[in-house]
């Protein structure tokens, strides 16, 4: 890896409590009752948009508390014995020249870290038959690494595309090779997301603790996504990605560790029993291919007698390399998740929860402090206080949770980078949180526009822009053709 990551630290709910006290004190000091008709209108607008996310922020806070308790309980756990079951790492890639540097780093991480913990394992790199960088892909092959190509003529029954199509082809291949068994595990990864020394033993504990045939054994598990600074070409997109491990250490922990994912999953560090994956499959159709991982997890959540779990380990990914890439990535997620929320084959409760979370996301630009203050001044009433003093508590809580997620996510990314502590430069960078949240909300609105076009049949081109991944962690970029 070239650097030595610090241990994954438990989230700190007490930091959230401290933030809440500080923010609440400031907002109560600034509170001034609304007066007149314009004041009521401004107060009503601010009350709605700033109170709306309370359901999601409450789940985040509760998830952080449970994650902290879970991680403290597993802190002194001994090393697991080697795993006898077959573990197949599945790594789809677009196979372009500009993703080869990250892909090479990922493959090397598995060849370095897996042998000590797994007696039988294999890494399947899956690319398109038409991939331009075939020579570079073939150079990655080894005793434990297979390079496979999805035939250009391959079509699924429902017209699934992109990564979901490759996953479905691999699913069918495992069935044909008699590997879709309950004693075989599939670890899904991305071509920019590798592992470190802490990842294999944590996965080994999941496999040892969930043998096939026991009533309460889990069939799906997920860990934490982190983003080392070494894999990011620019400082501020790396800071913006602090929100992602912050989410994993709170909301996604609560969802996955509940036994039935209710908010989805991400496609990295996703461990699934091969027989369960064969039951579900990945053939969801074109639009559900955009965020196939979330659709898979919510389909899993609707299956009786299936249980998920969470494990306190991380993988190491690459942050977007530019503002354009960051917006394109979030835009794609928003577009795809809306299609998932409209998938009537999923449990209604999960769809409603996802729709609510998406609504809170879309409201980002409208609840942004600049928007609210500007609106108040435009209508001639600069007071942005809520209609009642009691709503200040909701506002303070929502704001504190967002700031806390960036703080804890930054801490997780700094530790994944091998740095001993978060520096003043990192902390100062968090003054950009209002800018980050505005970008996130704007990208979500662009995704909403794409979703509407999809539903109206006005969009039939490329599903999504695959961002460049040129960093390999060596302190710079490898050459990309």
C-alpha positions as CSV (number, residue, x, y, z in Angstrom):
1,X,0.0,0.0,0.0
2,X,3.0,2.3,0.5
3,X,1.7,3.7,3.8
4,X,0.5,2.3,7.1
5,X,-3.1,3.0,8.0
6,X,-4.1,3.7,11.6
7,X,-6.8,1.4,13.1
8,X,-10.3,2.2,12.2
9,X,-11.6,4.3,15.1
10,X,-15.1,4.1,16.5
11,X,-17.4,7.1,15.9
12,X,-17.8,9.5,18.8
13,X,-21.4,10.3,19.6
14,X,-20.2,12.6,22.4
15,X,-18.8,14.9,19.7
16,X,-22.3,15.1,18.2
17,X,-23.7,16.0,21.6
18,X,-21.1,18.8,22.1
19,X,-21.9,20.1,18.6
20,X,-25.6,20.1,19.4
21,X,-25.0,22.1,22.6
22,X,-22.9,24.7,20.8
23,X,-25.2,25.1,17.8
24,X,-28.3,25.2,19.9
25,X,-26.9,27.9,22.2
26,X,-26.0,30.1,19.1
27,X,-29.3,29.6,17.4
28,X,-31.3,30.3,20.6
29,X,-29.3,33.5,21.1
30,X,-30.1,34.6,17.5
31,X,-33.8,33.7,17.7
32,X,-36.2,36.5,17.2
33,X,-40.0,36.0,16.9
34,X,-41.5,36.5,13.5
35,X,-43.8,39.5,13.0
36,X,-46.3,40.4,10.3
37,X,-47.5,38.4,7.2
38,X,-44.1,38.4,5.5
39,X,-42.5,37.2,8.7
40,X,-44.9,34.3,8.9
41,X,-44.2,33.3,5.3
42,X,-40.4,33.4,5.7
43,X,-40.7,31.6,9.1
44,X,-42.9,28.9,7.5
45,X,-40.5,28.4,4.6
46,X,-37.5,28.1,6.9
47,X,-39.4,25.9,9.4
48,X,-40.3,23.4,6.7
49,X,-37.0,23.1,4.8
50,X,-34.8,23.1,7.9
51,X,-36.9,20.6,9.8
52,X,-37.6,18.2,7.0
53,X,-34.5,15.9,7.4
54,X,-35.1,15.2,11.1
55,X,-36.1,11.6,10.5
56,X,-32.9,10.8,8.6
57,X,-30.7,12.7,11.1
58,X,-32.2,10.8,14.0
59,X,-31.4,7.5,12.3
60,X,-27.8,8.7,11.7
61,X,-27.4,9.6,15.4
62,X,-28.8,6.3,16.6
63,X,-26.6,4.4,14.1
64,X,-23.5,6.2,15.3
65,X,-24.3,5.2,18.9
66,X,-24.7,1.5,17.9
67,X,-21.6,1.5,15.7
68,X,-19.5,2.9,18.5
69,X,-20.8,0.3,20.9
70,X,-20.2,-2.5,18.4
71,X,-16.7,-1.4,17.6
72,X,-15.7,-1.1,21.3
73,X,-17.0,-4.6,21.9
74,X,-14.8,-6.0,19.1
75,X,-11.7,-4.0,19.8
76,X,-9.8,-6.7,21.7
77,X,-10.9,-9.7,19.6
78,X,-8.2,-12.2,18.8
79,X,-7.1,-13.0,15.2
80,X,-9.4,-15.4,13.4
81,X,-8.2,-18.8,12.1
82,X,-7.7,-19.1,8.3
83,X,-10.9,-19.5,6.3
84,X,-11.6,-22.8,4.5
85,X,-14.5,-21.7,2.4
86,X,-13.9,-20.4,-1.1
87,X,-13.9,-16.6,-1.3
88,X,-14.3,-15.0,-4.8
89,X,-13.5,-11.4,-5.1
90,X,-15.4,-9.9,-8.0
91,X,-14.0,-6.8,-9.6
92,X,-15.8,-5.3,-12.6
93,X,-14.0,-2.7,-14.6
94,X,-14.6,-0.6,-17.7
95,X,-11.1,-1.5,-18.8
96,X,-10.0,1.9,-20.0
97,X,-6.4,3.1,-19.9
98,X,-7.2,5.8,-17.3
99,X,-8.5,3.3,-14.8
100,X,-5.6,0.8,-15.1
101,X,-3.4,2.6,-12.4
102,X,-6.1,2.3,-9.7
103,X,-7.0,-1.2,-10.9
104,X,-3.4,-2.3,-10.6
105,X,-3.2,-1.0,-7.1
106,X,-6.4,-2.8,-6.1
107,X,-5.2,-6.2,-7.6
108,X,-1.9,-5.8,-5.8
109,X,-3.6,-5.2,-2.5
110,X,-5.5,-8.5,-2.7
111,X,-2.5,-10.5,-3.7
112,X,-0.6,-9.0,-0.8
113,X,-3.3,-9.3,1.9
114,X,-5.4,-12.3,1.2
115,X,-3.1,-15.4,1.3
116,X,-2.5,-15.2,5.1
117,X,-6.2,-15.5,5.9
118,X,-7.8,-17.6,3.1
119,X,-6.8,-21.1,2.1
120,X,-8.9,-20.9,-1.1
121,X,-9.5,-17.5,-2.8
122,X,-9.7,-16.0,-6.2
123,X,-9.9,-12.6,-7.8
124,X,-12.1,-12.3,-10.9
125,X,-11.4,-9.1,-12.9
126,X,-14.4,-8.7,-15.2
127,X,-14.1,-6.4,-18.2
128,X,-15.9,-6.0,-21.5
129,X,-14.7,-8.0,-24.5
130,X,-14.3,-4.6,-26.3
131,X,-12.0,-3.2,-23.6
132,X,-9.2,-1.1,-25.1
133,X,-6.6,-1.9,-22.5
134,X,-6.6,-5.7,-22.9
135,X,-2.8,-6.0,-22.8
136,X,-2.7,-4.1,-19.5
137,X,-5.5,-6.3,-18.1
138,X,-3.8,-9.5,-19.1
139,X,-0.7,-8.4,-17.3
140,X,-2.6,-8.5,-14.0
141,X,-3.3,-12.3,-14.3
142,X,-1.7,-14.6,-11.9
143,X,-2.3,-17.9,-10.0
144,X,-5.1,-16.2,-8.0
145,X,-6.2,-13.6,-10.5
146,X,-8.5,-14.4,-13.5
147,X,-9.2,-11.9,-16.3
148,X,-12.6,-12.5,-17.7
149,X,-14.4,-10.7,-20.6
150,X,-18.2,-10.3,-20.9
151,X,-19.0,-11.2,-24.5
152,X,-20.1,-8.2,-26.6
153,X,-23.1,-10.2,-27.8
154,X,-24.3,-11.1,-24.2
155,X,-27.7,-9.7,-23.4
156,X,-29.7,-10.3,-20.2
157,X,-33.4,-11.0,-20.3
158,X,-34.4,-7.6,-19.0
159,X,-31.8,-5.5,-20.9
160,X,-29.6,-4.8,-17.9
161,X,-26.5,-2.7,-18.7
162,X,-23.1,-1.8,-17.4
163,X,-21.8,-3.1,-14.1
164,X,-25.1,-4.9,-13.3
165,X,-24.8,-6.7,-16.7
166,X,-21.3,-7.9,-15.8
167,X,-22.5,-9.0,-12.4
168,X,-25.3,-11.0,-13.9
169,X,-22.9,-12.6,-16.4
170,X,-20.6,-13.6,-13.6
171,X,-23.6,-14.9,-11.6
172,X,-24.6,-17.2,-14.5
173,X,-20.9,-18.3,-14.9
174,X,-20.7,-19.3,-11.2
175,X,-23.9,-21.3,-11.6
176,X,-22.5,-23.0,-14.6
177,X,-19.2,-23.7,-12.7
178,X,-21.1,-25.1,-9.7
179,X,-19.8,-22.3,-7.5
180,X,-23.2,-20.7,-6.6
181,X,-23.2,-22.7,-3.3
182,X,-23.9,-21.6,0.3
183,X,-20.3,-22.4,1.3
184,X,-18.9,-19.9,-1.3
185,X,-18.7,-16.2,-0.6
186,X,-18.5,-13.4,-3.2
187,X,-16.8,-10.1,-2.2
188,X,-17.9,-7.3,-4.5
189,X,-15.4,-4.5,-5.1
190,X,-14.8,-1.6,-7.5
191,X,-11.8,-1.1,-9.7
192,X,-10.5,1.8,-7.6
193,X,-11.2,0.2,-4.2
194,X,-8.6,-2.1,-2.6
195,X,-8.0,-3.6,0.9
196,X,-5.5,-3.2,3.7
197,X,-4.2,-5.4,6.4
198,X,-7.3,-4.9,8.6
199,X,-9.8,-6.0,5.9
200,X,-9.2,-9.8,5.5
201,X,-9.3,-10.7,9.2
202,X,-12.6,-8.8,9.7
203,X,-14.2,-10.6,6.7
204,X,-12.8,-13.9,8.1
205,X,-14.7,-13.3,11.3
206,X,-17.9,-12.7,9.4
207,X,-17.5,-16.0,7.6
208,X,-16.6,-17.9,10.7
209,X,-19.5,-16.4,12.6
210,X,-22.1,-17.2,9.9
211,X,-21.8,-20.8,8.9
212,X,-24.3,-22.1,6.4
213,X,-27.4,-23.8,7.8
214,X,-27.7,-22.0,11.2
215,X,-30.9,-20.2,11.7
216,X,-29.5,-16.8,12.4
217,X,-26.5,-16.9,10.1
218,X,-26.1,-13.8,7.9
219,X,-26.0,-14.0,4.1
220,X,-24.8,-10.5,3.4
221,X,-22.4,-8.2,5.2
222,X,-20.8,-4.8,4.5
223,X,-18.0,-2.7,6.0
224,X,-16.8,0.9,5.7
225,X,-15.6,2.9,2.7
226,X,-12.6,5.1,3.3
227,X,-10.6,7.4,1.1
228,X,-6.8,7.7,1.7
229,X,-5.3,11.1,0.8
230,X,-2.7,9.3,-1.4
231,X,-5.5,8.2,-3.8
232,X,-6.9,11.7,-4.3
233,X,-5.4,14.1,-6.8
234,X,-7.0,17.2,-5.2
235,X,-7.4,18.1,-1.6
236,X,-11.0,19.5,-1.6
237,X,-12.7,16.5,-3.4
238,X,-11.1,14.3,-0.8
239,X,-12.5,16.6,2.0
240,X,-15.9,16.5,0.3
241,X,-15.8,12.6,0.4
242,X,-15.6,12.7,4.2
243,X,-19.4,12.4,4.1
244,X,-19.1,8.8,2.9
245,X,-17.3,7.1,5.8
246,X,-19.4,9.3,8.1
247,X,-22.5,7.7,6.5
248,X,-21.0,4.2,6.8
249,X,-20.2,4.6,10.5
250,X,-23.8,5.7,11.3
251,X,-26.7,5.3,8.8
252,X,-25.4,2.4,6.8
253,X,-24.3,0.6,10.0
254,X,-27.8,0.9,11.4
255,X,-29.4,-0.3,8.1
256,X,-27.1,-3.3,7.4
257,X,-26.6,-4.4,11.1
258,X,-30.4,-4.4,11.6
259,X,-30.5,-7.7,9.7
260,X,-32.6,-6.3,6.9
261,X,-31.1,-3.4,4.9
262,X,-33.6,-0.6,4.7
263,X,-31.6,2.2,3.0
264,X,-29.6,0.2,0.4
265,X,-25.9,-0.7,0.2
266,X,-22.8,0.3,-1.8
267,X,-21.1,-2.0,-4.3
268,X,-17.7,-2.0,-2.5
269,X,-16.8,-4.3,0.4
270,X,-20.1,-6.1,-0.1
271,X,-19.9,-9.7,1.0
272,X,-22.7,-12.0,-0.2
273,X,-23.2,-15.8,0.0
274,X,-23.0,-17.1,-3.5
275,X,-26.2,-19.1,-3.3
276,X,-28.1,-16.1,-2.1
277,X,-26.7,-14.0,-4.9
278,X,-27.9,-16.7,-7.4
279,X,-31.4,-16.4,-5.9
280,X,-31.5,-12.6,-6.4
281,X,-29.4,-12.1,-9.5
282,X,-28.6,-8.7,-11.1
283,X,-30.9,-8.6,-14.1
284,X,-33.1,-5.6,-13.1
285,X,-33.4,-3.7,-16.4
286,X,-31.7,-0.6,-17.8
287,X,-32.7,2.1,-15.3
288,X,-32.1,0.0,-12.3
289,X,-28.6,-0.8,-13.6
290,X,-27.5,2.7,-12.5
291,X,-27.5,1.9,-8.8
292,X,-27.7,-1.8,-8.9
293,X,-26.1,-2.2,-5.5
294,X,-29.0,-0.4,-3.7
295,X,-31.6,-2.4,-5.6
296,X,-29.8,-5.7,-4.7
297,X,-29.7,-4.8,-1.0
298,X,-33.3,-3.8,-0.8
299,X,-34.4,-6.9,-2.7
300,X,-32.4,-8.9,-0.2
301,X,-34.1,-7.0,2.6
302,X,-37.5,-8.2,1.4
303,X,-36.5,-11.9,1.4
304,X,-37.8,-13.9,4.4
305,X,-35.2,-15.8,6.5
306,X,-32.3,-13.7,5.1
307,X,-30.2,-11.6,7.5
308,X,-27.5,-9.0,7.0
309,X,-24.7,-7.8,9.2
310,X,-22.0,-5.2,9.4
311,X,-18.3,-5.5,10.2
312,X,-15.9,-2.9,11.5
313,X,-13.3,-2.9,8.7
314,X,-12.7,-0.8,5.7
315,X,-11.7,-0.7,2.1
316,X,-9.6,2.0,0.5
317,X,-11.0,3.9,-2.5
318,X,-10.3,6.9,-4.7
319,X,-12.1,10.2,-4.4
320,X,-13.2,12.0,-7.6
321,X,-10.4,13.9,-9.3
322,X,-12.4,17.1,-10.2
323,X,-15.6,19.0,-9.5
324,X,-17.1,17.6,-12.7
325,X,-16.4,14.1,-11.7
326,X,-17.8,14.7,-8.2
327,X,-21.0,16.2,-9.6
328,X,-21.3,13.4,-12.2
329,X,-20.9,10.7,-9.6
330,X,-23.5,12.2,-7.2
331,X,-25.9,13.0,-10.1
332,X,-25.8,9.3,-11.2
333,X,-26.5,8.1,-7.7
334,X,-29.5,10.4,-7.3
335,X,-30.9,9.4,-10.7
336,X,-30.4,5.7,-10.0
337,X,-31.8,5.8,-6.4
338,X,-35.0,7.4,-7.6
339,X,-35.5,4.5,-10.0
340,X,-34.9,2.2,-7.1
341,X,-37.5,4.0,-5.0
342,X,-40.0,3.6,-7.8
343,X,-39.4,-0.2,-8.2
344,X,-42.6,-1.8,-7.1
345,X,-40.9,-5.2,-6.7
346,X,-39.2,-3.9,-3.6
347,X,-40.8,-3.8,-0.1
348,X,-43.0,-0.7,0.3
349,X,-41.4,0.3,3.6
350,X,-37.9,0.4,2.0
351,X,-39.1,2.4,-0.9
352,X,-40.8,5.0,1.3
353,X,-37.7,5.3,3.5
354,X,-35.5,5.7,0.4
355,X,-37.9,8.3,-1.1
356,X,-37.8,10.3,2.2
357,X,-34.0,10.2,2.2
358,X,-33.9,11.4,-1.4
359,X,-36.4,14.2,-0.6
360,X,-34.1,15.4,2.2
361,X,-31.2,15.2,-0.3
362,X,-33.0,17.2,-3.0
363,X,-34.0,19.9,-0.5
364,X,-30.3,20.7,0.0
365,X,-30.1,23.8,-2.2
366,X,-33.5,25.1,-0.9
367,X,-32.5,24.6,2.8
368,X,-29.0,26.0,2.3
369,X,-28.4,29.0,4.6
370,X,-27.5,31.2,1.7
371,X,-30.8,30.4,-0.1
372,X,-32.9,31.0,3.1
373,X,-31.2,34.2,3.9
374,X,-31.4,35.5,0.3
375,X,-35.1,34.6,0.2
376,X,-35.8,36.4,3.4
377,X,-34.0,39.6,2.1
378,X,-35.7,39.4,-1.3
379,X,-39.2,39.5,0.3
380,X,-38.1,42.3,2.7
381,X,-38.0,40.3,5.9
382,X,-34.4,39.5,6.9
383,X,-35.5,37.5,10.0
384,X,-35.1,33.8,9.3
385,X,-36.2,32.5,12.6
386,X,-38.7,29.6,12.7
387,X,-42.4,30.1,13.6
388,X,-41.8,28.8,17.1
389,X,-38.8,28.7,19.4
390,X,-39.2,24.9,19.8
391,X,-38.2,24.3,16.2
392,X,-34.7,25.7,16.9
393,X,-33.9,22.4,18.6
394,X,-34.7,20.5,15.4
395,X,-32.6,22.9,13.3
396,X,-29.6,22.6,15.7
397,X,-29.8,18.8,15.7
398,X,-30.0,18.6,11.9
399,X,-27.1,21.0,11.4
400,X,-25.0,19.2,14.1
401,X,-25.5,15.8,12.5
402,X,-24.3,17.0,9.1
403,X,-21.2,18.6,10.6
404,X,-20.5,15.6,12.7
405,X,-20.7,13.3,9.7
406,X,-18.0,15.3,8.0
407,X,-15.8,15.4,11.1
408,X,-16.0,11.7,11.7
409,X,-15.6,10.9,8.1
410,X,-12.6,13.1,7.8
411,X,-11.1,11.4,10.8
412,X,-11.7,8.0,9.2
413,X,-10.1,9.1,6.0
414,X,-7.1,10.6,7.8
415,X,-6.5,7.4,9.7
416,X,-6.9,5.4,6.4
417,X,-4.1,7.6,5.0
418,X,-1.7,6.5,7.7
419,X,-1.6,9.9,9.3
420,X,-1.4,9.9,13.1
421,X,-4.0,12.7,13.6
422,X,-6.2,15.2,11.8
423,X,-4.1,18.3,11.2
424,X,-5.1,22.0,11.5
425,X,-5.2,22.2,7.7
426,X,-7.8,19.4,7.6
427,X,-9.9,21.0,10.3
428,X,-9.8,24.4,8.6
429,X,-10.9,22.7,5.4
430,X,-14.2,21.9,7.0
431,X,-15.2,25.5,6.7
432,X,-16.1,24.4,3.1
433,X,-19.0,22.2,4.4
434,X,-21.6,24.7,3.2
435,X,-20.0,24.6,-0.2
436,X,-19.9,20.8,-0.1
437,X,-23.6,20.5,0.8
438,X,-24.6,22.9,-1.9
439,X,-22.7,20.8,-4.5
440,X,-24.3,17.6,-3.2
441,X,-27.8,19.2,-3.4
442,X,-27.2,20.6,-6.9
443,X,-25.9,17.2,-8.2
444,X,-29.0,15.6,-6.7
445,X,-31.3,18.0,-8.6
446,X,-29.4,17.2,-11.8
447,X,-30.1,13.5,-11.1
448,X,-33.8,14.3,-10.5
449,X,-33.9,16.0,-14.0
450,X,-32.3,12.9,-15.5
451,X,-34.8,10.7,-13.7
452,X,-37.7,12.7,-15.1
453,X,-36.3,12.4,-18.6
454,X,-36.0,8.6,-18.1
455,X,-39.6,8.3,-17.0
456,X,-40.8,10.4,-20.0
457,X,-38.7,8.3,-22.4
458,X,-36.6,11.3,-23.4
459,X,-33.2,9.8,-22.5
460,X,-31.7,6.7,-24.2
461,X,-28.0,7.4,-24.4
462,X,-25.2,6.5,-22.0
463,X,-26.3,5.6,-18.5
464,X,-23.5,7.3,-16.7
465,X,-20.1,8.9,-16.9
466,X,-17.3,6.6,-15.5
467,X,-14.8,8.9,-13.8
468,X,-11.1,8.7,-14.2
469,X,-9.0,6.8,-11.6
470,X,-5.4,7.6,-12.4
471,X,-3.9,7.6,-8.8
472,X,-2.2,4.5,-7.5
473,X,-1.1,5.7,-4.1
474,X,2.6,6.1,-5.0
475,X,2.5,9.9,-4.5
476,X,1.5,10.7,-8.0
477,X,-0.2,9.4,-11.1
478,X,0.8,6.5,-13.2
479,X,0.7,7.4,-16.9
480,X,-2.7,7.0,-18.5
481,X,-3.0,6.9,-22.2
